[in-house]
């Protein structure tokens, strides 16, 4: 037997035999060896817990969730490069960009986001619960700052960014995370929402209303929709009466319908969505949608191959951001689109499961935060995919974890890191440890 074999940890069978011998020895009055007081139990297929009083502190995390997230990030990096490589040839923007401009900036954003995610993972959920109101207030302040002259940066008529030199920060992304934390914290503090519904919900409704006004002033209705859905989802998962929930949901839908009806260019988007091929819309509000559908149609089943997209050659605007999936559909076909949809479905389902697990362990704030992240990722990816496939009207929402955008990637990875922290704390508690 080699030294390496001698140094191996005991096998499952050996641990069972040691524990059994300890129990036999104790039944005869002998003192068992320390740490062998209980039989080991397999948890999550990889770690071991004990059924006795000796806790095992497990330092683990959901590896499949990490790998799916990493896969989406890497596919996004490759596709951002593919979708933007022809930008220097565009007569309108060629003088501003090189072939690797977006690749380098997206890579830098990933590095910054990865470091921020590692730091966020170190923060216990108790700390996130304490700072939740302050994160929300900070997002409100930045949403007001972006509307101020010489601070906010306007692009295509929308004032949504604050220039930080190495990247443009979008406060609406922080607002999604801030509302998520605030709503989860609020539901924990106001559990009487079930009995005194309107009195309890009014402050949270006012907070979302203020955020909505600031976002509509940018304007950024897409972000407002995501934030409203996150808040409503946490409200529902927090135990609100279904009848009251659907009453508020109906009122919210009415508000969005009124916003669209009162804005001429938003109405035009709806009409263009209904008939993107008409002469009136094909070169106007329906231009992006029609070329997105052309790109996906060209991809057929298996696509034209990586780098072979024609629509990204100055035909499809914002191919590296809002319409990245259209390029994926053209280059990898139906199979590639289905693979991306499947990964987002699995990601959302897994995050929701981690949240339910935390709530089952009476960790309501942690569970609501995790499920809020699942709603965020699931709903935003659903909207972006629906827009690219022509199933929904055009909205300026990126594909989470994949589209080009530094602040979006940053907050997406921080949110995933918080979910991994929830899972880590769940595992520690299930194995008898303490937080």
Secondary structure, DSSP 8 states (H G I E B T S, - for coil): --HHHHTS---HHHHHHHHHHHHHHHHTT----TT-SS-EEEETTTEEEESSS---------HHHHHHHHHHHHHHHHHHHHHHTTGGG-TTTTTT--TTHHHHHHHHHHHHHHHHHHHHHTS-HHHHHHHHHHHHHHHHHHHHHTTSTTTEEEETTEEEEEE-SSSEE-HHHHHHHHHHHHHHHHHHHTGGGGTSHHHHHHHHHHHHHHHHHHHHHHT-HHHHHHHHHHHHHHHHHTT--HHHHHHHHHHHHHHHHHHHHT-HHHHHHHHHHHTTTSHHHHTTTTHHHHHHHHHHHHHTTT-S-TT--STTTTTSTTTTTTTHHHHHHHHHHHHHHHHHHHHHHHHHHHHHHHHHHHHHTT-HHHHHHHHHHHHHHHHHHHHHHHHHTTSS-------TTTSS-HHHHHHHHHHHHHHHHHHHHHHHHHTT---
